[in-house]
Each structure stands twice: as structure tokens, then as C-alpha cells.
Amino acid sequence: MPIYLIGTTRTADPGAHFMFHEASLVLPEGKEISKIDREAISPVRKTIESLATDDLFQRDIGTQRVDARWLTSMRTKITHREIWLTGRQLVEEGSGVVDELVPKIAK
């Protein structure tokens, strides 16, 4: 998403799908963690994921002509889940993510 937002004019097919979600920390492959350790680090992990998501929304997405009210609303909606929206929905919501809808031409 941050790369897409750098575009001068951001176009999308009306049916294009965009996913918004919180940052997620993943342990390196092959690392085994006991259930007790997993439960112990869970609150810290969730805090770090939340802070990383806030930082992404403020520094990367929030500086790219995205509507601030829409972004704040989306940040709340994605807590512990992912949200999928179409290009048309993003335009209709006034998100500022998509500037213009350009239907895909059938071949």
C-alpha cells in the first residue's frame, strides 16, 4: 500500500480489491516457543504491533493525501482483523486512496 500511495495519480479498476490490516510480528522460521512463553509475550507483541501500525498510518499512509478522518476510522476498524474494500468503495468513502476509477478493458 505505501508504494501505491506514492503515485502522482492513483487509478484503480472499480472492482480492484485493497486490504487494510494491522502490522504483524512473525517469529523466525524454526523457532519453537512454549505455550507459557507465547502467553507471556503476547501482550508485548500486541503492543508492538499496535505501535507499528500507528506509525505506518501516521508516517507512511497519513502523509500521502489520504483523508485524515477516513484514515482514523480505518485504523479503528482494522484492530484485530483485516478489511477489504474495492476501488469504488474507496472513492465513494472519500478516502483519498484512489484518485480515479479506470475500468479494466476486456480483451
Gaussian input, Z-matrix of N, CA and C with variables (Angstrom, degrees):
# hf/3-21g

backbone

0 1
 N
 C     1     B1
 C     2     B2     1     A1
 N     3     B3     2     A2     1     D1
 C     4     B4     3     A3     2     D2
 C     5     B5     4     A4     3     D3
 N     6     B6     5     A5     4     D4
 C     7     B7     6     A6     5     D5
 C     8     B8     7     A7     6     D6
 N     9     B9     8     A8     7     D7
 C    10    B10     9     A9     8     D8
 C    11    B11    10    A10     9     D9
 N    12    B12    11    A11    10    D10
 C    13    B13    12    A12    11    D11
 C    14    B14    13    A13    12    D12
 N    15    B15    14    A14    13    D13
 C    16    B16    15    A15    14    D14
 C    17    B17    16    A16    15    D15
 N    18    B18    17    A17    16    D16
 C    19    B19    18    A18    17    D17
 C    20    B20    19    A19    18    D18
 N    21    B21    20    A20    19    D19
 C    22    B22    21    A21    20    D20
 C    23    B23    22    A22    21    D21
 N    24    B24    23    A23    22    D22
 C    25    B25    24    A24    23    D23
 C    26    B26    25    A25    24    D24
 N    27    B27    26    A26    25    D25
 C    28    B28    27    A27    26    D26
 C    29    B29    28    A28    27    D27
 N    30    B30    29    A29    28    D28
 C    31    B31    30    A30    29    D29
 C    32    B32    31    A31    30    D30
 N    33    B33    32    A32    31    D31
 C    34    B34    33    A33    32    D32
 C    35    B35    34    A34    33    D33
 N    36    B36    35    A35    34    D34
 C    37    B37    36    A36    35    D35
 C    38    B38    37    A37    36    D36
 N    39    B39    38    A38    37    D37
 C    40    B40    39    A39    38    D38
 C    41    B41    40    A40    39    D39
 N    42    B42    41    A41    40    D40
 C    43    B43    42    A42    41    D41
 C    44    B44    43    A43    42    D42
 N    45    B45    44    A44    43    D43
 C    46    B46    45    A45    44    D44
 C    47    B47    46    A46    45    D45
 N    48    B48    47    A47    46    D46
 C    49    B49    48    A48    47    D47
 C    50    B50    49    A49    48    D48
 N    51    B51    50    A50    49    D49
 C    52    B52    51    A51    50    D50
 C    53    B53    52    A52    51    D51
 N    54    B54    53    A53    52    D52
 C    55    B55    54    A54    53    D53
 C    56    B56    55    A55    54    D54
 N    57    B57    56    A56    55    D55
 C    58    B58    57    A57    56    D56
 C    59    B59    58    A58    57    D57
 N    60    B60    59    A59    58    D58
 C    61    B61    60    A60    59    D59
 C    62    B62    61    A61    60    D60
 N    63    B63    62    A62    61    D61
 C    64    B64    63    A63    62    D62
 C    65    B65    64    A64    63    D63
 N    66    B66    65    A65    64    D64
 C    67    B67    66    A66    65    D65
 C    68    B68    67    A67    66    D66
 N    69    B69    68    A68    67    D67
 C    70    B70    69    A69    68    D68
 C    71    B71    70    A70    69    D69
 N    72    B72    71    A71    70    D70
 C    73    B73    72    A72    71    D71
 C    74    B74    73    A73    72    D72
 N    75    B75    74    A74    73    D73
 C    76    B76    75    A75    74    D74
 C    77    B77    76    A76    75    D75
 N    78    B78    77    A77    76    D76
 C    79    B79    78    A78    77    D77
 C    80    B80    79    A79    78    D78
 N    81    B81    80    A80    79    D79
 C    82    B82    81    A81    80    D80
 C    83    B83    82    A82    81    D81
 N    84    B84    83    A83    82    D82
 C    85    B85    84    A84    83    D83
 C    86    B86    85    A85    84    D84
 N    87    B87    86    A86    85    D85
 C    88    B88    87    A87    86    D86
 C    89    B89    88    A88    87    D87
 N    90    B90    89    A89    88    D88
 C    91    B91    90    A90    89    D89
 C    92    B92    91    A91    90    D90
 N    93    B93    92    A92    91    D91
 C    94    B94    93    A93    92    D92
 C    95    B95    94    A94    93    D93
 N    96    B96    95    A95    94    D94
 C    97    B97    96    A96    95    D95
 C    98    B98    97    A97    96    D96
 N    99    B99    98    A98    97    D97
 C   100   B100    99    A99    98    D98
 C   101   B101   100   A100    99    D99
 N   102   B102   101   A101   100   D100
 C   103   B103   102   A102   101   D101
 C   104   B104   103   A103   102   D102
 N   105   B105   104   A104   103   D103
 C   106   B106   105   A105   104   D104
 C   107   B107   106   A106   105   D105
 N   108   B108   107   A107   106   D106
 C   109   B109   108   A108   107   D107
 C   110   B110   109   A109   108   D108
 N   111   B111   110   A110   109   D109
 C   112   B112   111   A111   110   D110
 C   113   B113   112   A112   111   D111
 N   114   B114   113   A113   112   D112
 C   115   B115   114   A114   113   D113
 C   116   B116   115   A115   114   D114
 N   117   B117   116   A116   115   D115
 C   118   B118   117   A117   116   D116
 C   119   B119   118   A118   117   D117
 N   120   B120   119   A119   118   D118
 C   121   B121   120   A120   119   D119
 C   122   B122   121   A121   120   D120
 N   123   B123   122   A122   121   D121
 C   124   B124   123   A123   122   D122
 C   125   B125   124   A124   123   D123
 N   126   B126   125   A125   124   D124
 C   127   B127   126   A126   125   D125
 C   128   B128   127   A127   126   D126
 N   129   B129   128   A128   127   D127
 C   130   B130   129   A129   128   D128
 C   131   B131   130   A130   129   D129
 N   132   B132   131   A131   130   D130
 C   133   B133   132   A132   131   D131
 C   134   B134   133   A133   132   D132
 N   135   B135   134   A134   133   D133
 C   136   B136   135   A135   134   D134
 C   137   B137   136   A136   135   D135
 N   138   B138   137   A137   136   D136
 C   139   B139   138   A138   137   D137
 C   140   B140   139   A139   138   D138
 N   141   B141   140   A140   139   D139
 C   142   B142   141   A141   140   D140
 C   143   B143   142   A142   141   D141
 N   144   B144   143   A143   142   D142
 C   145   B145   144   A144   143   D143
 C   146   B146   145   A145   144   D144
 N   147   B147   146   A146   145   D145
 C   148   B148   147   A147   146   D146
 C   149   B149   148   A148   147   D147
 N   150   B150   149   A149   148   D148
 C   151   B151   150   A150   149   D149
 C   152   B152   151   A151   150   D150
 N   153   B153   152   A152   151   D151
 C   154   B154   153   A153   152   D152
 C   155   B155   154   A154   153   D153
 N   156   B156   155   A155   154   D154
 C   157   B157   156   A156   155   D155
 C   158   B158   157   A157   156   D156
 N   159   B159   158   A158   157   D157
 C   160   B160   159   A159   158   D158
 C   161   B161   160   A160   159   D159
 N   162   B162   161   A161   160   D160
 C   163   B163   162   A162   161   D161
 C   164   B164   163   A163   162   D162
 N   165   B165   164   A164   163   D163
 C   166   B166   165   A165   164   D164
 C   167   B167   166   A166   165   D165
 N   168   B168   167   A167   166   D166
 C   169   B169   168   A168   167   D167
 C   170   B170   169   A169   168   D168
 N   171   B171   170   A170   169   D169
 C   172   B172   171   A171   170   D170
 C   173   B173   172   A172   171   D171
 N   174   B174   173   A173   172   D172
 C   175   B175   174   A174   173   D173
 C   176   B176   175   A175   174   D174
 N   177   B177   176   A176   175   D175
 C   178   B178   177   A177   176   D176
 C   179   B179   178   A178   177   D177
 N   180   B180   179   A179   178   D178
 C   181   B181   180   A180   179   D179
 C   182   B182   181   A181   180   D180
 N   183   B183   182   A182   181   D181
 C   184   B184   183   A183   182   D182
 C   185   B185   184   A184   183   D183
 N   186   B186   185   A185   184   D184
 C   187   B187   186   A186   185   D185
 C   188   B188   187   A187   186   D186
 N   189   B189   188   A188   187   D187
 C   190   B190   189   A189   188   D188
 C   191   B191   190   A190   189   D189
 N   192   B192   191   A191   190   D190
 C   193   B193   192   A192   191   D191
 C   194   B194   193   A193   192   D192
 N   195   B195   194   A194   193   D193
 C   196   B196   195   A195   194   D194
 C   197   B197   196   A196   195   D195
 N   198   B198   197   A197   196   D196
 C   199   B199   198   A198   197   D197
 C   200   B200   199   A199   198   D198
 N   201   B201   200   A200   199   D199
 C   202   B202   201   A201   200   D200
 C   203   B203   202   A202   201   D201
 N   204   B204   203   A203   202   D202
 C   205   B205   204   A204   203   D203
 C   206   B206   205   A205   204   D204
 N   207   B207   206   A206   205   D205
 C   208   B208   207   A207   206   D206
 C   209   B209   208   A208   207   D207
 N   210   B210   209   A209   208   D208
 C   211   B211   210   A210   209   D209
 C   212   B212   211   A211   210   D210
 N   213   B213   212   A212   211   D211
 C   214   B214   213   A213   212   D212
 C   215   B215   214   A214   213   D213
 N   216   B216   215   A215   214   D214
 C   217   B217   216   A216   215   D215
 C   218   B218   217   A217   216   D216
 N   219   B219   218   A218   217   D217
 C   220   B220   219   A219   218   D218
 C   221   B221   220   A220   219   D219
 N   222   B222   221   A221   220   D220
 C   223   B223   222   A222   221   D221
 C   224   B224   223   A223   222   D222
 N   225   B225   224   A224   223   D223
 C   226   B226   225   A225   224   D224
 C   227   B227   226   A226   225   D225
 N   228   B228   227   A227   226   D226
 C   229   B229   228   A228   227   D227
 C   230   B230   229   A229   228   D228
 N   231   B231   230   A230   229   D229
 C   232   B232   231   A231   230   D230
 C   233   B233   232   A232   231   D231
 N   234   B234   233   A233   232   D232
 C   235   B235   234   A234   233   D233
 C   236   B236   235   A235   234   D234
 N   237   B237   236   A236   235   D235
 C   238   B238   237   A237   236   D236
 C   239   B239   238   A238   237   D237
 N   240   B240   239   A239   238   D238
 C   241   B241   240   A240   239   D239
 C   242   B242   241   A241   240   D240
 N   243   B243   242   A242   241   D241
 C   244   B244   243   A243   242   D242
 C   245   B245   244   A244   243   D243
 N   246   B246   245   A245   244   D244
 C   247   B247   246   A246   245   D245
 C   248   B248   247   A247   246   D246
 N   249   B249   248   A248   247   D247
 C   250   B250   249   A249   248   D248
 C   251   B251   250   A250   249   D249
 N   252   B252   251   A251   250   D250
 C   253   B253   252   A252   251   D251
 C   254   B254   253   A253   252   D252
 N   255   B255   254   A254   253   D253
 C   256   B256   255   A255   254   D254
 C   257   B257   256   A256   255   D255
 N   258   B258   257   A257   256   D256
 C   259   B259   258   A258   257   D257
 C   260   B260   259   A259   258   D258
 N   261   B261   260   A260   259   D259
 C   262   B262   261   A261   260   D260
 C   263   B263   262   A262   261   D261
 N   264   B264   263   A263   262   D262
 C   265   B265   264   A264   263   D263
 C   266   B266   265   A265   264   D264
 N   267   B267   266   A266   265   D265
 C   268   B268   267   A267   266   D266
 C   269   B269   268   A268   267   D267
 N   270   B270   269   A269   268   D268
 C   271   B271   270   A270   269   D269
 C   272   B272   271   A271   270   D270
 N   273   B273   272   A272   271   D271
 C   274   B274   273   A273   272   D272
 C   275   B275   274   A274   273   D273
 N   276   B276   275   A275   274   D274
 C   277   B277   276   A276   275   D275
 C   278   B278   277   A277   276   D276
 N   279   B279   278   A278   277   D277
 C   280   B280   279   A279   278   D278
 C   281   B281   280   A280   279   D279
 N   282   B282   281   A281   280   D280
 C   283   B283   282   A282   281   D281
 C   284   B284   283   A283   282   D282
 N   285   B285   284   A284   283   D283
 C   286   B286   285   A285   284   D284
 C   287   B287   286   A286   285   D285
 N   288   B288   287   A287   286   D286
 C   289   B289   288   A288   287   D287
 C   290   B290   289   A289   288   D288
 N   291   B291   290   A290   289   D289
 C   292   B292   291   A291   290   D290
 C   293   B293   292   A292   291   D291
 N   294   B294   293   A293   292   D292
 C   295   B295   294   A294   293   D293
 C   296   B296   295   A295   294   D294
 N   297   B297   296   A296   295   D295
 C   298   B298   297   A297   296   D296
 C   299   B299   298   A298   297   D297
 N   300   B300   299   A299   298   D298
 C   301   B301   300   A300   299   D299
 C   302   B302   301   A301   300   D300
 N   303   B303   302   A302   301   D301
 C   304   B304   303   A303   302   D302
 C   305   B305   304   A304   303   D303
 N   306   B306   305   A305   304   D304
 C   307   B307   306   A306   305   D305
 C   308   B308   307   A307   306   D306
 N   309   B309   308   A308   307   D307
 C   310   B310   309   A309   308   D308
 C   311   B311   310   A310   309   D309
 N   312   B312   311   A311   310   D310
 C   313   B313   312   A312   311   D311
 C   314   B314   313   A313   312   D312
 N   315   B315   314   A314   313   D313
 C   316   B316   315   A315   314   D314
 C   317   B317   316   A316   315   D315
 N   318   B318   317   A317   316   D316
 C   319   B319   318   A318   317   D317
 C   320   B320   319   A319   318   D318

   B1=1.4394
   B2=1.5287
   B3=1.3354
   B4=1.4617
   B5=1.5400
   B6=1.3303
   B7=1.4620
   B8=1.5231
   B9=1.3056
   B10=1.4632
   B11=1.5310
   B12=1.3121
   B13=1.4582
   B14=1.5191
   B15=1.3159
   B16=1.4640
   B17=1.5245
   B18=1.3270
   B19=1.4587
   B20=1.5202
   B21=1.3388
   B22=1.4590
   B23=1.5178
   B24=1.3343
   B25=1.4595
   B26=1.5191
   B27=1.3013
   B28=1.4660
   B29=1.5212
   B30=1.3162
   B31=1.4528
   B32=1.5207
   B33=1.3305
   B34=1.4659
   B35=1.5216
   B36=1.3114
   B37=1.4554
   B38=1.5349
   B39=1.3273
   B40=1.4653
   B41=1.5314
   B42=1.3246
   B43=1.4585
   B44=1.5184
   B45=1.3397
   B46=1.4705
   B47=1.5233
   B48=1.3189
   B49=1.4684
   B50=1.5197
   B51=1.3179
   B52=1.4576
   B53=1.5217
   B54=1.3443
   B55=1.4590
   B56=1.5220
   B57=1.3080
   B58=1.4585
   B59=1.5273
   B60=1.3372
   B61=1.4705
   B62=1.5105
   B63=1.3154
   B64=1.4598
   B65=1.5235
   B66=1.3164
   B67=1.4603
   B68=1.5269
   B69=1.3149
   B70=1.4556
   B71=1.5232
   B72=1.3075
   B73=1.4662
   B74=1.5176
   B75=1.2982
   B76=1.4569
   B77=1.5290
   B78=1.3213
   B79=1.4615
   B80=1.5222
   B81=1.3282
   B82=1.4669
   B83=1.5289
   B84=1.3152
   B85=1.4758
   B86=1.5225
   B87=1.3089
   B88=1.4495
   B89=1.5180
   B90=1.3189
   B91=1.4625
   B92=1.5193
   B93=1.3014
   B94=1.4595
   B95=1.5271
   B96=1.3201
   B97=1.4578
   B98=1.5217
   B99=1.3132
   B100=1.4660
   B101=1.5252
   B102=1.3078
   B103=1.4534
   B104=1.5350
   B105=1.3230
   B106=1.4709
   B107=1.5256
   B108=1.3368
   B109=1.4627
   B110=1.5287
   B111=1.3216
   B112=1.4684
   B113=1.5328
   B114=1.3454
   B115=1.4639
   B116=1.5281
   B117=1.3207
   B118=1.4693
   B119=1.5305
   B120=1.3253
   B121=1.4619
   B122=1.5301
   B123=1.3173
   B124=1.4630
   B125=1.5358
   B126=1.3450
   B127=1.4711
   B128=1.5344
   B129=1.3204
   B130=1.4685
   B131=1.5253
   B132=1.2989
   B133=1.4647
   B134=1.5307
   B135=1.3369
   B136=1.4666
   B137=1.5261
   B138=1.3208
   B139=1.4665
   B140=1.5248
   B141=1.3216
   B142=1.4659
   B143=1.5255
   B144=1.3252
   B145=1.4600
   B146=1.5275
   B147=1.3184
   B148=1.4610
   B149=1.5277
   B150=1.3330
   B151=1.4624
   B152=1.5273
   B153=1.3183
   B154=1.4632
   B155=1.5232
   B156=1.3287
   B157=1.4634
   B158=1.5231
   B159=1.3227
   B160=1.4694
   B161=1.5253
   B162=1.3163
   B163=1.4661
   B164=1.5322
   B165=1.3188
   B166=1.4576
   B167=1.5212
   B168=1.3221
   B169=1.4594
   B170=1.5271
   B171=1.3245
   B172=1.4614
   B173=1.5266
   B174=1.3124
   B175=1.4648
   B176=1.5187
   B177=1.3124
   B178=1.4616
   B179=1.5246
   B180=1.3056
   B181=1.4576
   B182=1.5287
   B183=1.3011
   B184=1.4599
   B185=1.5083
   B186=1.3128
   B187=1.4673
   B188=1.5264
   B189=1.3241
   B190=1.4683
   B191=1.5323
   B192=1.3176
   B193=1.4721
   B194=1.5332
   B195=1.3021
   B196=1.4627
   B197=1.5290
   B198=1.3317
   B199=1.4575
   B200=1.5308
   B201=1.3124
   B202=1.4704
   B203=1.5257
   B204=1.3310
   B205=1.4755
   B206=1.5216
   B207=1.3382
   B208=1.4599
   B209=1.5327
   B210=1.3273
   B211=1.4587
   B212=1.5283
   B213=1.3214
   B214=1.4614
   B215=1.5286
   B216=1.3161
   B217=1.4638
   B218=1.5300
   B219=1.3233
   B220=1.4618
   B221=1.5271
   B222=1.3181
   B223=1.4655
   B224=1.5251
   B225=1.3087
   B226=1.4677
   B227=1.5271
   B228=1.3248
   B229=1.4652
   B230=1.5272
   B231=1.3360
   B232=1.4713
   B233=1.5186
   B234=1.3101
   B235=1.4572
   B236=1.5282
   B237=1.3198
   B238=1.4691
   B239=1.5289
   B240=1.3400
   B241=1.4641
   B242=1.5178
   B243=1.3138
   B244=1.4596
   B245=1.5208
   B246=1.3115
   B247=1.4642
   B248=1.5305
   B249=1.3209
   B250=1.4641
   B251=1.5263
   B252=1.3262
   B253=1.4574
   B254=1.5240
   B255=1.3228
   B256=1.4631
   B257=1.5262
   B258=1.3294
   B259=1.4524
   B260=1.5177
   B261=1.3310
   B262=1.4721
   B263=1.5259
   B264=1.3189
   B265=1.4698
   B266=1.5320
   B267=1.3269
   B268=1.4619
   B269=1.5259
   B270=1.3307
   B271=1.4680
   B272=1.5200
   B273=1.3262
   B274=1.4714
   B275=1.5321
   B276=1.3309
   B277=1.4679
   B278=1.5269
   B279=1.3395
   B280=1.4592
   B281=1.5125
   B282=1.3252
   B283=1.4613
   B284=1.5252
   B285=1.3181
   B286=1.4590
   B287=1.5125
   B288=1.3297
   B289=1.4656
   B290=1.5250
   B291=1.3270
   B292=1.4678
   B293=1.5214
   B294=1.3432
   B295=1.4655
   B296=1.5224
   B297=1.3223
   B298=1.4593
   B299=1.5203
   B300=1.3346
   B301=1.4594
   B302=1.5225
   B303=1.3189
   B304=1.4597
   B305=1.5188
   B306=1.3529
   B307=1.4741
   B308=1.5217
   B309=1.3000
   B310=1.4636
   B311=1.5271
   B312=1.3086
   B313=1.4464
   B314=1.5255
   B315=1.3408
   B316=1.4661
   B317=1.5225
   B318=1.3283
   B319=1.4708
   B320=1.4935
   A1=112.19
   A2=120.74
   A3=118.78
   A4=113.26
   A5=118.05
   A6=120.22
   A7=110.05
   A8=118.26
   A9=123.02
   A10=110.23
   A11=117.07
   A12=121.48
   A13=113.50
   A14=118.25
   A15=121.02
   A16=110.93
   A17=117.83
   A18=121.71
   A19=113.08
   A20=115.47
   A21=120.88
   A22=110.42
   A23=116.59
   A24=122.55
   A25=106.44
   A26=116.12
   A27=120.73
   A28=109.01
   A29=115.43
   A30=120.59
   A31=109.95
   A32=114.90
   A33=120.17
   A34=108.57
   A35=115.10
   A36=120.75
   A37=107.26
   A38=118.52
   A39=119.74
   A40=113.49
   A41=116.97
   A42=120.78
   A43=114.57
   A44=117.31
   A45=120.05
   A46=109.25
   A47=116.80
   A48=121.06
   A49=110.76
   A50=115.24
   A51=123.06
   A52=107.29
   A53=116.52
   A54=120.58
   A55=109.53
   A56=115.80
   A57=122.74
   A58=107.22
   A59=116.16
   A60=120.29
   A61=109.60
   A62=115.57
   A63=121.25
   A64=109.87
   A65=115.33
   A66=120.50
   A67=108.15
   A68=116.19
   A69=120.24
   A70=109.83
   A71=116.00
   A72=121.06
   A73=109.00
   A74=115.88
   A75=121.26
   A76=107.76
   A77=115.86
   A78=120.35
   A79=110.01
   A80=116.93
   A81=119.85
   A82=111.37
   A83=114.99
   A84=120.85
   A85=109.94
   A86=116.35
   A87=121.49
   A88=114.56
   A89=117.88
   A90=120.34
   A91=109.32
   A92=115.97
   A93=121.57
   A94=108.49
   A95=116.60
   A96=121.79
   A97=107.67
   A98=115.00
   A99=119.14
   A100=110.25
   A101=115.50
   A102=121.17
   A103=110.25
   A104=116.42
   A105=121.13
   A106=110.14
   A107=116.89
   A108=119.92
   A109=111.17
   A110=116.67
   A111=121.15
   A112=110.46
   A113=116.23
   A114=120.63
   A115=111.29
   A116=116.17
   A117=120.00
   A118=111.70
   A119=117.34
   A120=119.34
   A121=113.47
   A122=117.03
   A123=120.86
   A124=113.83
   A125=119.36
   A126=118.30
   A127=112.75
   A128=116.54
   A129=120.87
   A130=109.68
   A131=115.59
   A132=120.81
   A133=110.76
   A134=116.49
   A135=120.92
   A136=110.87
   A137=116.96
   A138=120.79
   A139=110.63
   A140=116.72
   A141=120.74
   A142=110.08
   A143=117.81
   A144=121.04
   A145=110.96
   A146=116.60
   A147=120.79
   A148=111.21
   A149=116.51
   A150=120.14
   A151=111.42
   A152=117.11
   A153=120.97
   A154=111.04
   A155=116.86
   A156=120.99
   A157=110.52
   A158=117.01
   A159=120.24
   A160=110.35
   A161=116.46
   A162=121.43
   A163=110.63
   A164=117.23
   A165=121.38
   A166=110.98
   A167=117.15
   A168=120.75
   A169=111.35
   A170=117.98
   A171=120.81
   A172=112.41
   A173=117.81
   A174=120.90
   A175=114.52
   A176=117.48
   A177=119.80
   A178=112.30
   A179=116.72
   A180=119.91
   A181=110.57
   A182=117.53
   A183=122.07
   A184=115.54
   A185=118.00
   A186=120.92
   A187=112.38
   A188=118.05
   A189=121.24
   A190=113.19
   A191=117.56
   A192=122.80
   A193=113.89
   A194=117.21
   A195=121.24
   A196=107.19
   A197=116.46
   A198=121.58
   A199=110.16
   A200=116.76
   A201=122.01
   A202=112.48
   A203=117.65
   A204=119.69
   A205=110.69
   A206=116.22
   A207=120.18
   A208=109.55
   A209=115.98
   A210=120.80
   A211=111.18
   A212=117.40
   A213=121.08
   A214=110.46
   A215=115.84
   A216=120.56
   A217=111.13
   A218=116.66
   A219=120.76
   A220=110.73
   A221=117.27
   A222=120.73
   A223=109.67
   A224=117.02
   A225=121.46
   A226=111.05
   A227=116.76
   A228=121.11
   A229=113.19
   A230=117.43
   A231=118.81
   A232=113.75
   A233=118.27
   A234=120.33
   A235=109.51
   A236=116.11
   A237=125.53
   A238=114.04
   A239=118.26
   A240=119.78
   A241=109.54
   A242=115.69
   A243=120.59
   A244=109.03
   A245=115.14
   A246=122.13
   A247=107.48
   A248=116.56
   A249=122.65
   A250=108.67
   A251=116.73
   A252=121.94
   A253=109.38
   A254=115.91
   A255=119.95
   A256=109.51
   A257=114.89
   A258=119.58
   A259=111.10
   A260=116.09
   A261=120.60
   A262=111.03
   A263=117.59
   A264=120.68
   A265=110.64
   A266=116.59
   A267=120.25
   A268=111.18
   A269=116.72
   A270=120.15
   A271=110.06
   A272=117.22
   A273=121.25
   A274=112.09
   A275=116.80
   A276=120.52
   A277=112.17
   A278=117.31
   A279=120.57
   A280=113.06
   A281=116.28
   A282=121.60
   A283=113.55
   A284=116.49
   A285=119.30
   A286=112.55
   A287=117.73
   A288=121.25
   A289=109.66
   A290=116.68
   A291=122.21
   A292=107.95
   A293=116.05
   A294=120.79
   A295=112.53
   A296=115.57
   A297=119.17
   A298=110.31
   A299=116.22
   A300=121.36
   A301=108.82
   A302=115.62
   A303=122.03
   A304=106.89
   A305=116.35
   A306=119.41
   A307=111.98
   A308=114.67
   A309=121.78
   A310=108.58
   A311=116.85
   A312=121.45
   A313=109.16
   A314=115.72
   A315=120.79
   A316=109.81
   A317=116.37
   A318=120.55
   A319=110.87
   D1=-47.20
   D2=-179.02
   D3=-57.36
   D4=-35.64
   D5=178.87
   D6=-66.86
   D7=-43.73
   D8=178.17
   D9=-58.22
   D10=-40.72
   D11=-175.76
   D12=-69.76
   D13=-17.29
   D14=179.08
   D15=-72.78
   D16=-19.28
   D17=-177.97
   D18=-55.96
   D19=144.46
   D20=178.59
   D21=-66.31
   D22=-50.20
   D23=174.26
   D24=-121.28
   D25=119.70
   D26=-176.00
   D27=-99.86
   D28=107.60
   D29=-179.70
   D30=-107.84
   D31=154.27
   D32=178.01
   D33=-155.77
   D34=150.10
   D35=171.02
   D36=-64.26
   D37=144.81
   D38=178.97
   D39=-54.90
   D40=-30.51
   D41=-178.87
   D42=-96.00
   D43=3.29
   D44=178.08
   D45=-59.95
   D46=144.07
   D47=-178.42
   D48=-106.53
   D49=135.70
   D50=177.28
   D51=-123.59
   D52=134.09
   D53=179.52
   D54=-112.05
   D55=137.13
   D56=176.38
   D57=-120.72
   D58=134.00
   D59=-178.18
   D60=-156.11
   D61=165.56
   D62=176.36
   D63=-74.63
   D64=158.10
   D65=172.46
   D66=-64.10
   D67=151.97
   D68=-178.31
   D69=-135.40
   D70=129.88
   D71=176.46
   D72=-92.29
   D73=128.92
   D74=-179.43
   D75=-120.19
   D76=133.46
   D77=177.84
   D78=-72.92
   D79=149.67
   D80=178.55
   D81=-58.22
   D82=147.55
   D83=178.21
   D84=-55.44
   D85=142.14
   D86=175.24
   D87=85.60
   D88=-4.48
   D89=179.15
   D90=-88.81
   D91=118.57
   D92=178.24
   D93=-97.26
   D94=131.68
   D95=178.75
   D96=-125.89
   D97=132.61
   D98=-179.67
   D99=-66.83
   D100=160.24
   D101=179.39
   D102=-60.18
   D103=-39.72
   D104=179.91
   D105=-64.05
   D106=-45.68
   D107=178.79
   D108=-65.65
   D109=-39.71
   D110=179.00
   D111=-60.25
   D112=-43.65
   D113=178.77
   D114=-67.04
   D115=-33.87
   D116=-179.40
   D117=-69.71
   D118=-37.93
   D119=-177.54
   D120=-88.76
   D121=-10.18
   D122=-176.24
   D123=-54.58
   D124=-48.18
   D125=-179.59
   D126=-63.28
   D127=-37.47
   D128=179.09
   D129=-67.41
   D130=-43.25
   D131=179.40
   D132=-60.31
   D133=-45.39
   D134=179.60
   D135=-62.74
   D136=-39.02
   D137=178.52
   D138=-64.49
   D139=-44.58
   D140=179.73
   D141=-64.43
   D142=-42.43
   D143=178.79
   D144=-62.34
   D145=-40.68
   D146=179.50
   D147=-66.25
   D148=-43.85
   D149=178.62
   D150=-64.72
   D151=-40.09
   D152=178.21
   D153=-64.39
   D154=-39.22
   D155=177.82
   D156=-66.45
   D157=-44.18
   D158=177.43
   D159=-58.18
   D160=-43.47
   D161=-179.92
   D162=-63.36
   D163=-43.99
   D164=177.87
   D165=-60.67
   D166=-45.12
   D167=-179.01
   D168=-66.00
   D169=-38.13
   D170=-177.91
   D171=-79.08
   D172=-46.96
   D173=-172.49
   D174=-87.41
   D175=-38.29
   D176=-175.72
   D177=-96.59
   D178=-56.47
   D179=-176.32
   D180=-77.83
   D181=-42.55
   D182=-175.72
   D183=-66.75
   D184=-14.51
   D185=-179.74
   D186=-100.23
   D187=8.32
   D188=-173.19
   D189=-116.39
   D190=46.00
   D191=176.10
   D192=63.19
   D193=23.49
   D194=176.19
   D195=-89.08
   D196=137.52
   D197=-178.69
   D198=-60.26
   D199=125.73
   D200=-175.35
   D201=-63.04
   D202=-40.94
   D203=179.70
   D204=-66.26
   D205=-41.99
   D206=178.96
   D207=-62.45
   D208=-43.58
   D209=-178.04
   D210=-63.14
   D211=-41.63
   D212=177.95
   D213=-62.77
   D214=-42.26
   D215=178.05
   D216=-63.32
   D217=-43.81
   D218=-179.70
   D219=-64.97
   D220=-38.18
   D221=179.82
   D222=-59.86
   D223=-39.88
   D224=178.33
   D225=-68.31
   D226=-42.03
   D227=-176.46
   D228=-66.24
   D229=-30.49
   D230=-174.02
   D231=-86.04
   D232=-1.19
   D233=-179.03
   D234=-57.39
   D235=116.68
   D236=177.83
   D237=66.25
   D238=19.07
   D239=176.19
   D240=-160.66
   D241=172.32
   D242=176.46
   D243=-110.90
   D244=150.34
   D245=179.53
   D246=-122.36
   D247=131.41
   D248=176.65
   D249=-109.27
   D250=130.73
   D251=176.26
   D252=-132.90
   D253=149.30
   D254=176.84
   D255=-87.18
   D256=165.59
   D257=175.05
   D258=-55.44
   D259=-43.05
   D260=179.53
   D261=-61.18
   D262=-44.76
   D263=179.81
   D264=-60.83
   D265=-41.96
   D266=-179.34
   D267=-62.90
   D268=-40.02
   D269=177.32
   D270=-67.95
   D271=-47.01
   D272=-178.08
   D273=-62.24
   D274=-32.95
   D275=179.38
   D276=-80.18
   D277=-6.49
   D278=-178.92
   D279=67.47
   D280=32.38
   D281=-175.56
   D282=-65.49
   D283=-33.19
   D284=-173.39
   D285=85.03
   D286=-0.73
   D287=178.67
   D288=-73.52
   D289=-45.22
   D290=179.25
   D291=-110.57
   D292=126.48
   D293=179.44
   D294=-84.26
   D295=-36.42
   D296=-172.35
   D297=-149.75
   D298=138.24
   D299=175.89
   D300=-91.51
   D301=129.58
   D302=178.87
   D303=-129.83
   D304=103.41
   D305=-179.26
   D306=-58.99
   D307=138.72
   D308=175.68
   D309=-66.69
   D310=133.57
   D311=179.40
   D312=-85.91
   D313=123.61
   D314=179.50
   D315=-70.66
   D316=140.87
   D317=179.17
   D318=-99.03

